[in-house]
């Protein structure tokens, strides 16, 4: 082999950009101050992600504006950092007001338990960040090549163990924050830091790619822990939190037709006591920092580091960095991903109300004034709000005295029936996609109601309306709504066309498999109608739809790594 072939590959452009950015400053401040354009440079766009900002444009207007010789309709998306999805009523009211004043008037709850603002014009970016700051909120590390918003069970009031887990999630979130003051200087007008800065956890180039962490409390796998780069599964013994099983290497992003990219479920690394969360988290994160691929961003996630080097190597490296060995993983069992709906009593005597919100979109429309209702509730609520991993909302910490008041406000605005939906609808997720996401290849949020209505007709006829079946749709293969863990997954391929996946386990412990790489929604409903009918009459007791498809419909020799190249022959298997 020649010396030339052995030469190390050069770092990708993002790595060079990060190192030269003066700890994520770059020219963002100058670009935001430039009034000659509504956008910012591509370099600033990449760096602003570390501050929770993405530049986008209204793709519904692109062609019209192009014909008129005008600039794209640029606006920013801002994602709030909100560990465990917890917000006070005051924070809710502030975010509600800011959405009206400086963004799209709607709020959106994401699949990572936080808020997203859309339609933020460049001149309003600092106003938004400064308004959030007054409510003790920020968007630091909500995006970018860092540890992003940390997920955790949304209702710690339920019992002391869930509260402990939530506390550990918040502590890890704070521990893993970047230390640069760039965010405060650019958006909050803090004085420039004199001298040098240090990033002890990340170094000058941060991580090779995004890094996601989640905490789960069995039997609920509401956060889809096996989709996370780093996961902590609470182990409860004798009514107490004994510690956590640590999981590593999950991730769902891929590229259509590229067999070198693929979704991957995390491996269980071992067991740790509760006081070792930050130490193990640091070891996992820094191992990825030092060994992750910095030459190819499509191969830069932790899942590929572990896939390439092996889980045994990775565990040994983590143990070397922590200075202690992980114990053997302990038993656990997941049964569900679904959020609790309606009124639920907690161990401390308070109540929470789980409110289903399709796609997490909070807005006022005729007959459905969700935003107004929640504003009125926030004005009198003495507990807090909890955003769930499934884009729903929990009105938490409700006292017995407040319970009828909040119930009355929900009834006043016609929202008490929002939870009386089909099992399919209550378990559905979508990403934003068009018109704002620059990566979207097809519709997602805007088409989800139509998809659900078509499938609900089939499910109703089969007597399956109340069955919990997970359906998820995304506009592109990056997987923001975790479609590869859905029993029915649609992944945007082109306008009106989707890759169809079937057969994941409802509890989030098995990936689905590609059925066809390109299909319309109508054809997918036609294709799946006989499968749904068979499921209704042939399923085993307690068998979920994904498990039935995996057992009966899908060929046993098919593997997920055939994504985009070797679709399954479902019609023959179904007998249609």
Secondary structure, DSSP 8 states (H G I E B T S, - for coil): --HHHHS-----HHHHHHHTSTTTTTTHHHHHH-TT-SS--HHHHHHHGGGTEEEEE-TTSHHHHHHTT----EEEEEE-B-GGGEEEHHHHHHHHHHHHHHS-S-EEE-TTSSEEEEEE-GGGHHHHHHHHHHTT-B-TTSSSSSB---B--S-GGG-HHHHHHHHHHHHHHHHTS----HHHHHHH------S----TTT-TT--SS-B-EEEEETTB-TT-GGGSSEEEEEEEETTEEEEEEEEE--B----TT-TT---B--EEEEEE-GGGHHHHHHHHHHHHHHHS-SS-GGG-SHHHHHHHH-HHHHHHHHHHHHTS--B--------B-----EEEE-TTS-EEEEE--GGGEE-EETTEEHHHHHHHHHHH-SSEEEE-TTS-EEEEEE-HHHHHHHHHHHHHTT-TTTT---HHHHT-EE---TTT-TT-SS--HHHHHHHHHHHHHHHHHTT-TTS---EEEESSTT-TT-GGGSSEEEEEEETTEEEEEE---TTSSS--EEEEEEE-HHHHHHHHHHHHHHHHHH--TT--HHHHIIIIIS-TT--GGGTTTS---HHHHHT-
